[in-house]
Every structure is written in structure tokens, then in C-alpha cells.
Amino acid sequence: MRVFKLLVFLVIILVATGMARAEGSQIDSTQAADDHAGHDTPAADDHSGLAGHDEDTHASATHAHDALRPDGHAPIGVMGEHLHHAGKWMLSYRFMQMDMDGMRDGTEDMSSQDIFDEGYAVAPTGMRMQMHMFGGMYAPTDWVTLMVMANYTRKYMDHLTKEGTPPRQKMGETFRREIDGWGDLVVGGLLRAFHNGGHRGHFNLGISVPTGSIDHKDPEQLAYPMQTSSGTWDPKLGFTYTGMSSRFSWGGQAIGTLRLGTNKADFAYGDIFDSSAWSAWRVLRWASVSARARYEHVGAIEGVDTRFMPGMSPPMEPENHGGDFVEGGLGINMVVQGGALKGHRLAIEFLTPLYQDLNGPQLKRDYSLVVGWQKSL
């Protein structure tokens, strides 16, 4: 299976590169023709809007993308959804908080007593993850944009112990485990597949580098969800489509994360398939509102980290991870139209679960909040 995943990844890279090079050749030919005809090619952000003008004063037939259109970018929780013109940079910062509250197995909620009745001595009651994400993008050509993202993560998990068990005697009725540290570094590129007026598509190709840790302790080895790394080199591949009219924009993205092997502790987190569809409405010259639907499939863990004591708590069991998630989100994008801060973007998005089918007893998602800043240079 790992060899098959690697072959698929290599084939997609070859196909994406070929299509992007063909698209790049077409762009170069068009630019050469424009230069010969004496026309100028605007150097704006590849994914923006109407140069800051209202629809009544400016609406092109192709609804040209412009750096000052608020809905020229997807909701802030979607990443890698736009390219840039050659020579352009973009810096970004995102803060994400995800809360989990209560246990669930499949689609059924569980109480702590249900967990104890299954033979566990410790039941998680809640978890919070806070992530600071620092991103950079650079476009060496019009048809390729390179990107990198690092993150610093803080997590804590609250627990309840079963009466009359060693954990109750050692740690009390309730206790918290907490960690923080750098997560895995993601590097990659966006390769344009097509550009037809207000419709655009590109391939997302990248790899997650295991710069985080799977050895976090507090004081003993912490459960799988409390680590900040997969411990493996994980290819990421997907496709993104965006469209735009005079006042609306929309798009879709599907990205898979593949685990090609096990880490030094002889386990591998499950593969991930993450997809989103969104639409945005430019309500003001400087602001837009968006709605997004997200589906995510997370596979169960393969292998076992033998540093855990079997049967102690559900998060320490590899089969109690992953599942299918459907979420709905609402967001706001804003962009400064003039002055010293012209072009600075601020955005916020709130997501809540609509459906969760979990692999075994585990904490269920409560909500996610993403706040971000972006600036093209």
C-alpha cells in the first residue's frame, strides 16, 4: 500500500507539472503578444477583485481578480487557494483554536461512566488546541507559487479518573496534561492548471516535514492526540478551483495527506482527506461574508506506540482515532483600501460540527475559530 501511495503521488506530480508548464507556455505566449501589441499587463495579486471600485463604477466581463477585493481570497481557514504573479510575495499569520468536549463512539455520545464501564481507568473530558501558523508564499513565475508554513502549538487535555483505581490515588479525581512546541513544517507549491476568465484551477503539491515531536511527556508519555508531529514525511496533494463574478466568489478544494511509512515509535497516523466548498458575497468595498461546508476523513492509526499502558485511557488506543467529520463555517474577510495599511487583510472564520462519526470512543469536536492576517508584497 505504501508503494502504491508513492507511485500515485509521483504520477500526480508529473501530470500536474506537465499541465502547469503547458499553461505557463500559454501565459508566456499571451504576454509576448500583448507586449508586441503595446499593451501593459497589470501586476496584481492573482486572486483578488475589482481594484477597490464598486460594481457600479467598474465591472469587467471577466471579473478580473484584484488585490483589494475582500472576497478575492477564500475563507481564512482554507489554505493554498490562490496563486500570485511572478515576483510577488505574501506573508501570513493565522491563529486557530479548536475545542473538543465530551466523548463519542461512532455517532453516539458517551458519558465518563460509559468509558469506565468499558474497562478504562481514565476518561478524557475535554481538550483545547491552539495553533500559531506562520506562512510565506513566493511566485517565481505566473504559473507556479511556492509556499511554506510553520506552526507553534499548545494543547491541553482534561481527564477524570475512575474511583478506586491507581490513577485516582496518584493523580486525584481530575487532572490536566499540557504541552507546547513547534509542529511539522509544510513546504510545497501551487501549479496552475487553467485560467479562463473568472474561473481558475491549480494543483496543490507539498510535503509535511516532521520537525515537531512525538515524544512529548507530562511527565509520562502523552497520548497520540497530544503530540505535535506525525513523525513521518507526509506528501500532500490536491486540487483547488475558484470562480468569481462581479459581486460573488466561490470555490472548492480537496487535499489528501498520505502516510508513506511508520515513525520511530513504529506507528503511523491515519491518512487524511480534507475537502471544502465555499461561497462569498462582497457586501462592502472592503468587506465580504462567506459560508463554507467542510468534509474531512481521518483514518485510524496503524501500528502501536508501546510506551503506553494498554487499557488505561481511550486516546492511548490506536484504533480510537479518526472518523468522518462534516462542519459548517461562517467568515468575514476585510482588506484595507488605502493609506499606509493599504492591502493588509484581516479575516475570521468560525466552524461548528454538523456530523461526526468517530472510530471508537474519543473526544468529539465542539468548534473551531480561525483569525488571520495576510499581506502581499
C-alpha positions in Angstrom: 0.0 0.0 0.0 2.8 2.4 0.8 4.5 1.7 -2.6 1.1 2.3 -4.3 0.7 5.7 -2.5 4.2 6.8 -3.5 3.5 5.8 -7.1 0.2 7.7 -7.2 2.0 10.8 -5.7 4.7 10.7 -8.3 2.3 10.3 -11.2 0.2 13.2 -9.9 3.4 15.4 -9.7 4.3 14.5 -13.3 0.8 15.2 -14.6 0.5 18.5 -12.6 3.9 19.7 -13.7 3.1 18.9 -17.3 -0.2 20.8 -17.2 1.3 23.7 -15.4 4.2 24.0 -17.9 1.7 24.0 -20.7 -0.4 26.6 -19.0 2.8 28.6 -18.3 3.8 28.4 -22.0 0.4 29.7 -23.0 0.7 32.6 -20.5 4.1 33.5 -21.8 2.8 33.5 -25.4 -0.1 35.7 -24.5 2.2 38.2 -22.6 4.5 38.3 -25.6 1.6 39.0 -27.9 0.4 41.8 -25.6 3.9 43.3 -25.4 4.1 43.2 -29.2 0.7 45.0 -29.4 1.9 47.6 -26.9 -0.5 46.6 -24.1 0.5 46.6 -20.4 -0.1 43.6 -18.2 -1.3 44.6 -14.7 0.8 43.2 -11.8 -1.8 42.5 -9.2 -2.4 39.6 -6.8 -3.6 36.6 -8.9 -6.6 36.2 -6.7 -8.4 39.4 -6.0 -11.2 41.6 -7.3 -12.2 44.9 -8.8 -9.3 47.3 -7.9 -11.2 48.5 -4.9 -14.1 50.1 -7.1 -17.7 49.4 -6.6 -19.6 47.3 -9.1 -21.4 50.3 -10.5 -18.1 52.0 -11.4 -16.1 49.1 -12.6 -17.2 45.6 -13.7 -15.2 43.8 -16.3 -16.5 41.0 -18.5 -14.1 38.5 -16.9 -14.4 39.9 -13.3 -10.6 40.4 -13.1 -9.1 39.4 -9.8 -7.5 42.2 -7.8 -5.5 42.6 -4.5 -8.1 44.9 -3.0 -11.2 42.8 -3.4 -12.1 41.2 0.0 -13.5 38.0 -1.4 -10.5 37.6 -3.7 -9.2 35.1 -1.1 -11.1 32.1 0.3 -12.2 31.9 3.9 -9.2 32.2 6.2 -9.4 28.6 7.3 -8.7 27.5 3.7 -5.0 27.5 2.7 -3.2 27.3 -0.6 -6.2 28.6 -2.5 -4.6 31.3 -4.7 -1.5 31.9 -6.8 0.5 35.1 -7.3 2.0 36.9 -10.3 5.8 36.4 -10.9 8.0 38.1 -8.4 5.2 38.6 -5.8 5.4 37.6 -2.1 2.8 37.1 0.5 3.2 36.8 4.3 0.5 35.5 6.6 -0.3 34.7 10.2 -3.2 32.6 11.5 -4.3 31.8 15.0 -6.5 28.7 15.2 -8.3 27.3 18.3 -10.2 24.0 18.3 -12.1 22.8 21.3 -13.3 19.3 22.0 -15.9 18.5 24.7 -17.3 15.1 25.7 -16.8 11.6 24.4 -18.4 9.8 21.4 -18.2 6.4 19.8 -19.5 6.4 16.2 -22.5 8.8 16.3 -23.4 8.1 19.9 -22.4 10.3 22.8 -20.8 8.7 25.8 -20.5 9.7 29.5 -17.4 9.2 31.6 -19.2 6.3 33.3 -19.7 4.7 29.9 -15.9 4.9 29.4 -15.2 3.4 32.9 -17.7 0.6 32.1 -15.6 -0.4 29.1 -12.7 -1.1 31.4 -10.8 2.2 31.2 -9.4 3.8 34.3 -9.2 7.4 32.9 -11.8 9.2 30.8 -10.9 12.4 28.9 -13.4 15.2 29.4 -12.2 18.0 27.1 -9.3 19.2 25.0 -8.1 22.5 23.5 -5.6 23.0 20.8 -4.2 26.5 19.9 -2.0 26.9 16.9 0.0 29.9 15.7 0.7 29.5 11.9 3.3 31.5 10.1 3.2 31.3 6.3 5.1 32.6 3.3 4.4 32.5 -0.5 6.6 33.4 -3.4 5.9 33.2 -7.2 8.9 32.6 -9.4 6.6 32.5 -12.4 3.0 33.2 -13.2 2.1 29.5 -13.2 4.0 28.4 -10.0 3.7 29.7 -6.5 5.9 28.3 -3.7 4.7 28.2 -0.1 5.9 27.3 3.3 4.1 27.1 6.7 5.4 26.6 10.2 3.3 26.3 13.3 3.7 26.6 17.1 1.1 24.6 19.0 -0.2 24.4 22.5 -2.5 21.6 23.7 -4.1 20.6 26.9 -6.5 17.7 27.8 -8.6 17.3 30.9 -9.3 13.9 32.5 -11.5 12.2 35.1 -10.2 9.1 36.9 -12.3 6.1 38.0 -12.8 5.7 41.7 -10.8 3.0 43.4 -8.1 2.8 40.7 -4.4 3.6 40.9 -4.8 6.7 38.7 -7.3 8.1 41.2 -4.9 7.5 44.0 -1.9 9.0 42.1 -3.5 12.0 40.3 -6.7 12.7 42.1 -10.2 12.9 40.7 -9.4 15.2 37.9 -6.1 16.2 36.2 -4.8 18.1 33.2 -2.0 17.3 30.8 -0.4 20.1 28.8 2.3 20.6 26.1 3.5 23.2 23.7 6.1 23.1 20.9 6.8 23.5 17.2 4.8 21.3 14.9 5.6 19.9 11.5 6.8 22.2 8.7 4.8 22.1 5.4 6.6 23.1 2.2 5.1 22.9 -1.3 3.9 24.6 -4.4 0.8 25.6 -6.3 0.8 24.8 -10.0 -1.8 26.4 -12.3 -3.9 24.0 -14.3 -6.2 26.5 -16.1 -7.2 30.2 -16.1 -10.3 31.0 -18.1 -11.7 34.4 -17.3 -13.2 34.3 -13.8 -12.5 30.5 -13.4 -9.2 29.2 -12.2 -7.8 25.9 -11.1 -4.5 24.7 -9.7 -2.8 21.7 -8.2 -1.7 21.7 -4.5 1.5 19.7 -4.0 3.6 19.6 -0.9 5.1 17.6 1.9 4.9 17.8 5.7 8.4 17.6 7.2 8.5 16.0 10.8 10.0 19.0 12.6 7.7 18.5 15.6 7.9 15.8 18.3 6.2 12.5 19.1 8.0 12.4 22.4 6.0 14.9 24.5 5.7 14.0 28.2 3.9 15.5 31.2 5.6 13.7 33.0 4.8 10.4 31.3 4.5 9.8 27.5 1.3 11.6 26.3 -1.4 10.1 24.2 -1.4 10.3 20.4 -3.6 13.4 20.1 -1.3 15.4 22.4 1.8 15.1 20.1 2.9 17.9 17.7 4.2 15.8 14.9 3.3 12.7 12.8 6.9 11.7 12.9 6.8 10.8 9.2 7.4 12.6 5.9 3.8 13.1 4.6 3.1 14.0 1.0 0.1 16.3 0.4 -1.7 16.6 -2.9 -4.9 18.1 -4.1 -6.7 20.4 -6.4 -8.4 23.8 -6.0 -10.9 25.6 -8.1 -12.1 29.2 -7.7 -14.6 31.3 -9.6 -15.7 34.9 -9.4 -18.4 37.2 -10.7 -18.9 40.9 -10.2 -20.0 40.7 -6.5 -19.7 37.0 -5.6 -16.9 34.4 -5.5 -16.9 30.7 -4.9 -14.6 27.7 -4.8 -13.8 24.2 -3.8 -10.7 22.4 -2.6 -9.8 18.7 -2.0 -6.4 17.7 -0.4 -5.1 14.4 0.7 -2.3 13.7 3.3 -0.6 10.4 2.8 1.5 8.4 5.4 4.1 6.5 3.5 5.6 4.7 6.5 5.8 4.4 10.2 7.8 6.7 12.6 10.5 5.8 15.0 7.9 4.6 17.5 6.6 2.1 14.9 3.2 3.7 14.3 1.6 5.9 11.6 -1.2 8.4 11.9 -4.1 7.8 9.5 -4.3 9.3 6.0 -6.4 12.4 5.8 -8.8 13.6 3.1 -9.9 17.2 3.6 -12.4 19.0 1.3 -14.2 22.3 1.3 -16.7 24.2 -0.8 -17.4 27.9 -0.1 -19.1 31.0 -1.4 -18.6 34.6 -0.6 -20.5 37.8 -1.1 -18.8 41.2 -1.3 -21.2 43.3 0.9 -18.9 46.4 1.0 -16.0 47.6 -1.0 -13.7 46.5 1.8 -15.6 43.5 3.4 -17.2 40.2 2.3 -19.0 37.5 4.2 -18.6 33.8 3.4 -20.1 30.4 4.1 -18.2 27.1 3.9 -19.0 23.4 4.1 -16.2 21.1 5.0 -15.9 17.3 4.9 -12.8 15.5 6.5 -12.0 11.8 6.7 -9.2 10.8 9.1 -8.0 7.2 9.1 -7.2 5.2 12.2 -3.7 4.9 13.5 -1.6 1.9 12.1 0.8 0.2 14.5 1.2 0.7 18.2 3.3 3.0 20.4 4.4 0.6 23.0 5.2 3.4 25.5 1.5 3.4 26.5 0.0 1.2 29.2 -2.8 -0.8 27.4 -6.3 -0.1 28.6 -5.5 3.0 30.6 -7.5 5.6 28.5 -9.2 5.7 25.1 -6.7 8.1 23.5 -3.9 5.7 24.1 -5.5 3.0 21.9 -4.6 3.4 18.2 -8.0 2.2 17.0 -9.7 5.1 18.8 -8.7 7.7 16.3 -10.1 9.3 13.2 -13.5 9.2 11.6 -15.7 11.3 9.4 -16.5 14.9 10.1 -18.8 17.4 8.4 -18.6 21.1 9.5 -20.2 24.3 8.6 -18.5 27.7 8.8 -19.2 31.4 8.5 -16.5 34.0 7.9 -15.6 37.6 7.2 -12.8 38.9 5.0 -11.7 42.5 5.2 -9.0 44.4 3.2 -7.7 48.0 3.8 -8.4 50.1 0.6 -6.0 53.0 1.1 -3.4 54.7 3.3 -0.3 53.3 4.9 -2.1 50.0 5.6 -3.4 49.5 2.0 -3.6 45.9 1.0 -3.5 44.5 4.6 -6.0 41.7 5.0 -7.8 40.6 8.2 -10.2 37.7 8.4 -12.1 35.5 10.8 -13.9 32.2 10.4 -16.0 30.1 12.8 -16.7 26.4 12.2 -19.0 24.1 14.1 -19.6 20.3 13.6 -22.7 19.2 11.8 -22.0 15.5 11.8 -19.3 13.3 13.5 -18.9 9.5 13.1 -15.9 8.5 15.2 -13.7 5.4 15.1 -14.1 4.2 18.7 -14.5 6.2 21.9 -12.8 9.6 21.6 -13.3 13.3 22.2 -15.8 14.9 19.9 -15.2 18.3 18.2 -17.0 21.3 19.6 -16.0 24.3 17.5 -13.0 25.8 15.6 -12.1 29.5 15.3 -9.5 30.9 12.8 -8.3 34.5 12.8 -5.7 35.7 10.3 -3.7 38.4 8.7 -2.3 38.5 5.1 -0.2 41.0 3.1 1.0 40.7 -0.5 4.3 42.4 -1.3 
